[in-house]
Amino acid sequence: MSQSNGRRPGRDPERHRGAVTLRRGAIPTSTADQRLLDSRGRGDWKTKDAWRALRILSEFVEGFDTLADLPPAVSVFGSARSRPESPECRMAEELGAALARAGYAVITGGGPGVMEAANRGASEAGGLSVGLGIELPFEQGLNDWVDLAIDFRYFFARKTMFVKYAQAFVVLPGGFGTMDELFEALTLVQTGKVTRFPVVLMGTTYWRGLLDWLRDTMAAEGKIGGVDLELVCLTDDVSAAVRHIVEAGAALSAEQEAIREKSVAETAADQRAARRAAQDGPRRAAGDGQEG
């Protein structure tokens, strides 16, 4: 039987908005992010933005509730346009597997390319594979290797989840979105908005020019400090990348344990001093009475 209206089930474009799936003519021409940030729509700010705030809150609640029980995780970024046979996809798949064997869940944007490769590596190695999707005009959908998925309307809610639930970032060759995640992570670490965690760049040929520019232009002109360049680890070696993440986690744990031990020792010393003061008080009073 022929399909009416030229529709081909399973092949039509679709867009996901939370629990809602839109297809064909029901797909709007703009995204929720675009409508929120469009300064030309001032006329409806008072009537619509308050309701948008509730929708934004619901995305944070859904993300926090869903991801709260994740094991230690690493967020992996890279191009959705990379072909499965590309060097970065092969590297991402190997990386996902190595992270899973080291006990980490792997978080990606859930799309194709590098993201799919990392999710596949983690899933096939027996690890937890997480995908944080986003509503885009060119909807790509979540790849088949994602075990736990959340679809977001708003980039900023999704970005929070990438950072909040990761112990490290690994960034493979990618485009604007990948660069956005990279520099946001570096900014958060540099400014102390998040506890320092490792940022690994994989693909030395791809990233070398950027790092040269950061050193020879940004740092040379004083726009960043030389120490800021140490926030990035550059490598092509998957084992070295995972080892860097594991060692950074161990160092941070040791530092936090030392802080806790110091705090306990200081509290104990304060309590001893308080007890001595409490005992010395009556003795002094008794001594003063005898002298009188």
Secondary structure, DSSP 8 states (H G I E B T S, - for coil): ---GGG--TTTS-EEEETTEEEEGGGS-SS-HHHHHH-GGGGGGHHHHHHHHHHHHHHHHHHHHHHHTT--SEEEEE--TT--TTSHHHHHHHHHHHHHHHTT-EEEE-S-STHHHHHHHHHHHTT--EEEEEE--TT-----TT-SEEEEES-HHHHHHHHHHT-SEEEE-S--HHHHHHHHHHHHHHHTTSS----EEEE-HHHHHHHHHHIIIIIITTTSS-GGGGGGEEEES-HHHHHHHHHHHHHHHHHHHHHHHHHHHHHHHHHHHHHHHHHHHHHHHHHHHHHH-
